[in-house]
Amino acid sequence: MNEINANQLLAQLRINAALAKNQAAPALDETRAANNVDFGKLLKDSIDKVNEMQQAAGDATKAFEKGDPGMSIEQVMIASQKASVSFQTMLQVRNKLVNAYQEIMNMQV
């Protein structure tokens, strides 16, 4: 199963909360020092996990369609919903990052 590291998730949420409040995000060095987390790596790992969930849902659907006796409709639906929720979450994170980038680009120097 895919495990979620609580410290990584907390660091990501803190950065996103600061961006959502239009505040300066915590300094990357502070975040790294406090949680030993690299935001770029965290984001890449999150995208990889979303991809894995999408692949697992697709595999479960194919197995069910082929009549695999070990695959129930409940398992397929759960895998599909997990993939959907993780994708929607990643989509919202991406939207926040794009908004933050646009705000930074619109700042006058």
Stockholm file with secondary structure:
# STOCKHOLM 1.0

chainA/1-109         MNEINANQLLAQLRINAALAKNQAAPALDETRAANNVDFGKLLKDSIDKVNEMQQAAGDATKAFEKGDPGMSIEQVMIASQKASVSFQTMLQVRNKLVNAYQEIMNMQV
#=GR chainA/1-109 SS CCCCCHHHHHHHHHHHHHHHTTCCCCCHHHHHHHHCCCHHHHHHHHHHHHHHHHHHHHHHHHHHHTTCTTCCHHHHHHHHHHHHHHHHHHHHHHHHHHHHHHHHHHSCC
#=GC SS_cons         CCCCCHHHHHHHHHHHHHHHTTCCCCCHHHHHHHHCCCHHHHHHHHHHHHHHHHHHHHHHHHHHHTTCTTCCHHHHHHHHHHHHHHHHHHHHHHHHHHHHHHHHHHSCC
//
